[in-house]
Every structure is written in structure tokens, then in C-alpha cells.
Amino acid sequence: MKRTARAFWLGRPGEGEIRDVVLPDPADGDVVVRSLWSGVSRGTETLVFRGGVPDSQHASMRAPFQEGDFPAPVKYGYLNVGVVEEGPDELTGRTVFCLYPHQTRYVVPAAAVTPVPDSVPAGRAVLAGTVETAVNALWDAAPLVGDRIAVVGGGMVGCSVAALLARFPGVRVQLVDADPARATVAQALGVDFAAPDDALDGCDLVVHASATEQGLTRALELLTPEGTVLELSWYGDRRVSLPLGEAFHSRRLVIRSSQVGTVSPARRASRGYADRLALALDLLADPALDALITGECAFEELPEVMPRLAAGTIPALCHRVRYPDPA
């Protein structure tokens, strides 16, 4: 009997649909996973939903188990938590994380799933991909004890970075966002909050994750001389204008990019992708990170919910998708 499932597809930019799919027969070394939860990454996934991936980035932006091509039709996503129904004995029955799109069941190689620690609830584990991005960013940034740090942009990635920075000894961490509602999230994560005009300057490091020209400009303004902006935002096909005249050169400021697609050079010799993801899952034992999950819907509601997420009318950080119990 063929295994079947239901999957969320972007039929064309701005319009999603749920399709019936037939699963391949699992080969030796494969696992069959039944989804429990998945997460919508507000930044990247809504950009994909709008059809904003530039032609030059179609190859580099492919998700590990993506089907179809940009701009559409495409099955895209990478935050999935499920339970292994079939596979090697050591994985059968385990809750696992996988970089898989929104789909009720799927078949992947066993090496593509990472067991979720017993200390991490399955519903929180959907944050693993975003916390992994934060881990890579901090490997790139290499903050020091006592640093003065701002995180500009209180979205899913920015809040994850702030949450990890809150654990560093002696640092001053401030989450900066134009939305005053982010103050509640900052408090839950254990960091200070400020509106852009009220942010503390003199920063040794500013992590920018607002994906706006105004946010990146403000990040540069907050730096101390010879300070660094670590740029985590991805702008898709948008151009960004910056004030690189004025005092940019005399203050010897640095703008450095960071991207999760490769392991940071600071750890590449000793850590691989699996190590980085396992670390992210271990860090999710902290219940404070539940503050990043601010919305939830049923899987069948995704075609109606995604346009609202893309338009910003649902004010979610991570929007969690709930899957039905097996029949």
C-alpha cells in the first residue's frame, strides 16, 4: 500500500495550497516521519511566499528538501519536528528535528534527522533552525566578556541572538525594535529593550536583523569607533542605501555578513552542520525561548494564514503549525 501525505505548496507568488502527495518507499537507512509541528520563519519564508527571491539566488536559497523551483510552484520550509514511525531501531519512536517543509509525513535518510533531547518539548524544538542561525552568528561575531552589544531587529533571528547573548558574562545587551510589543519578549529573554531613538550607543558590536535600510543605518550609528555590525538580514531583491560617507571611514567601522548556509570559519575546522544543530537543540532546554513562539494554527489553515503572515497582519515571531493526530 502506498504511503500518502499532504503538503503545503506555494502555487504562485502570494497563493498557497495543500496538495496530496504519494511518499516514496523507504530504502535501507531511511526513516518515515510523522509531523507533529512545523514552524514558519517570518523573514525568509514570507519573502519566498511573496516571490521575492532574486534570480541570482535561486540555487543558493534552495532548502534541503525543497521541491519545485522559485518563484513557484515550490514546496519550501525547513523547521519540522516529528516522530519516527519507521526506521532504524535507535530512531523508531523518537522525536526528531528535520529541515523539511510543511508536510504531514515524509521519508528522508536517517542522517537528515536529529533527535530532540528529552529536556526539550517537541513544540519548542521548531526553533532549532533559528537558534542554529544565532549560534553561527555568534561564532562569527565572537563577543567578548564585558562587551556593549545591541541587537537591532526583534524578529525571530534577532530575538534568538539576544537570548544567547543574555548568557554571556558581563555584557550589556539591548534589543532594539520599533515595535513596543517586543519589550515583553525582551523581558522574557532577560535583556533590555529600547526603541530605535532611545537605544544606547557606544556599542562594540551591533547585530542587525531588522531587514530594513533604516535599521542598518541605525546599527552603524550605535557603534563605538572601530566597532562591528554583524549583518544577519537578507534583503532578497531589494537594494539598500547606506551612509558610508560622513564618519564611516574616520571611525573605522566594520560591516560583516553572516549566513547559516556555511559553518562559521571560526569553528569550521572542528564543527560540522550536525554539531551545530545538536548544540542548538541542547540550548532549547531553556524555557525562556518559548517567548519566540507567538502564533499557532492548524496545518489545514496554512493557505489562509500565510498571506496574513506575509502582510504582517499576524504579529508572529515564530508561527507554529500544528499537525493532526493520526487516524
N, C-alpha and C positions, 0 to 999 in steps of 0.2 A: 504494500500500500504506500502510495506516495505521501510524503510529509508536505503539508501546506502551511502557509503563514500569511499574514497581512503586513504590508509595508507602506510607509508614508513616502510619497514621491512628490517632487516639485514638477508638476505637469508643464507649466510655463511660468516665467517670472511673475511672482505675486499670486500664484494659484497652486495650492497643494491638493493632493488627492490620496486616498488609500486604495491600494491595489492588492488583489490576491496574487500570491506567488507560490510556485512549487519549489520546494527545497531539494538540493542535490542529495543523493545518497551519501552518507558519511563514509569516508575512506578510513583506513587504519591510521590512527593518530589524530582523527578529527573529534570534535565534540558537537553535540546538539544542545543548544542553549535556549531556554525559555525565558524571555524578557520579564523582569519584574518592574524595572524603572528605566527610563532614559532621561537625559537632560538636554535642553535646548540652550546652546551657547548664544546669548543675545547678540554678541558682536558679529562673529563670523557667520553663524547660521542665518541670521536675518539679512546679512549682506548677500549671501548666496540666494536667499529667498527672493530678494529684490532683483536678482540678475546682475549684481554689481561686481562680479569677478572679471578683471581685465583679461583680454585675450592672451596677453603675455604671461599670465599667471595660471592659466588653466591646468598646466601639468603640475606645477608645484603646489597648487591648492587642493589636489585630489586627496580625499580622505582614504584611509587604508582599505575599506570595504565599499567604497563608492561604486555605484552602478550608473551608467549613463554619463553624459558629458555636460559641462557648463555651456550655455546658461541653463538649458533644460531640454528634454526631461532628464532629471537626475535624482538619485536617491543618495542623500547626504546626511551625515551626522557622525558623532564619534564619542558619545557619552552613554554607554549602555551597561546596565547591571542585570544579571540574570542568574538562573540556576542551571547547572549542567544536568541534563536529563539522560544523555548517553555519552559515553567516552571512557577513557582510562579510569580504572578503579579509584585512583587517588584524586580524581576530579569529580566523579559522579556524585551528585547531591550537593556539591559545593556552590556557594555564591561566588560569582566571578565578575570582574570588570572587563569590558572589551571595547575597543574603538570601533563600534558598529553603529550603523544608522538606526532609525526608529522602525523596529520590526518586531512582531510578536514572537517569532522563533527564527533561529538561524544556525547554519553549520559553518564552523571555522576550524582551522588547525588548532590543536590543543595549545600550541605555543603562543597563540594570539590572545589567550585569556590569562588574567592574573587573579589568583584567589584573593578575595576580600578578607582581611583579618577579622577574627571573631569580635574584636573590640570596636569594629566599625559597622553601624547599621547599614543595611543594603540601600535604604533610601538616601543616606548621606554619601554613599560611595559614588553616586553620579558626578560628584565634584572632582573626582580623581584626575580627569584630564586637565581641568583648570588649575588645580593645585600643582600638578606636574609642570604646567607653564610657569607658575610662580617659583617653583624650585629652580627651574632652568634660569629664570630671570635673576634670581639671587646668586646663583653660581656666576652668572655674567657680571653682576653688579659688585659682588664681593664687599658688602658693607662691613664697616669696622666698629668695634666697641666704641660707644660714645658719639657716633655719627648723628648729625641732624638730617632727618630724611622727611621728604614729603612724597605722598602718592597722589598724583593728580588724576582723578577719574575713579569714581567709586562704583564701577561696574563689577562684573563677575571676576575678571582678572585682577583689577586694581584692589578689590577687597581681599582676594586670596593673598596677594603680595603683602598687604598691610597686616593680615592675620599672622603670617610667618615672621614679619619684621617685629611684631609685638613680642616675640620670644627672645629677641637679641638683647643682651645686657647693655644697659646704659644708653640706649639710643632714644632720641626724640623722634617719634613717628606721628605724622599728622596726615589724615585722609582729607583730601580737598575735592569738593564736588559742588556744583551749582544747585543740586537738589538737596534741600534741607532735611528731607526724609532719610538721607544717608547717615545722618548723625546717630540715629538709633542703631544702625548696623555697626558703625564705628565703635559705639559704646559696647556692644556685644562682643566685638573683637578685641577690645582692650586698647584702642588707640584714640587719640584726639581727633576732632573734626573741625574743619573750617570751610567757610565759603571762599571762593577764589580771591576776593578782595581782602579777606581777613587772614589769609594764610601767612604763616611765619616764614620769613626769608632767611638768608644765610645758610642755606642747605648745602651739605656736602654732596648729597645725592638726591635727585628727584626721579622717581619712577613715573613715567607718563603713560596713562592707559585710557584717556578720555576719547581718543579717536577724533579730536577736533583741533582745528588750527588755533583756536583761542586757548585751549588747554595746553598745547605745546608751547605757545608763546609765554603763557604764564609760568610754565615749568622753568623756562630759561630765566625768567625774572627772579625766581625764588632761589637761584643758585648763589653760593659764595664764589668768589674768584677761584678759577680752576676747578669748579665743581662739574659734575656729570649729570646729564639727563639720559636715563635709560629708556629708550622708546619701545614700548610694547604694542602700541596701536598699529592696526593695519587699516589703511585707508582705501583699499580696493582701487577703483578707477578715479578717485578724487585727487586733485592736486592741492598741495599745501604751501602756503606762503609764510615765510618766517622773517623776523627782523635780524638778519645776520650781518647787518652793518652796525651802526651805533657802537655799543660797548662789547659786542660779541667777541671780537679778536683781542681787544685790550684786556679783557677779563679772562681770556684763555679758556673759554667754556668748551665743553665736550658734549656732543650728541652721539649716542651709541645705540645701535639697534640690537634687539634680542628677539629670537624666534625659536619656538619649541620644536621646529622640524628637524633640528640637529641638536645633539647634546653639546652643552657649552664647552668651548675649548678648555676652560679651566678644569673640567672633570672628564674630558673625553678619553684620556689615557687610562682612566681607572673605573669609569662608569659607563654602562650601556643604557639603551632605552628601557630595558626591563628593570634595571636597578633604579632608574629614576622614577618609573611608575610605581614600583613597590614602595619606595620611600614616600611618595605622595599618598598612597593608601595608608601607610602607617601614621602619617601626620593627621589623617582624617579621624583619628580616635578622639580628637578634641571636639567636644560638643558645641563649642563656640562657633564652629563653622556652619552649624545649622542656620545661622543668620543669613547665609548666602542663598538659601532656598526660599524664595519669596512668592512662588506661584506654583500651581499644580493643576493638571487637567487629565482626563482620561485619554487614552490613545486615540479613540474614535473621534475625539473633539479636535485633533490637530489641524485638520483643514480649515476650521473656523478660527482657531486660536493663533496660528502662525501669522496671518495678516495683521492681527492686532499687536502681536509682539513686534513685528517689523515696523509698525507705525508708532510704537511706543505708547499705545493706549492701555496696555497691560504693563504696569511698572515693575516687572520682574528683574531680579538679578539672574539666578538660575531658575528657569521654569521647568519643573519636574513633570514627567509624563508617566502616568500610572497604567499598568497593563492588566487586562482581565485575568481572573483566576482560571486555571484550566477547566475545561468542561468535564 
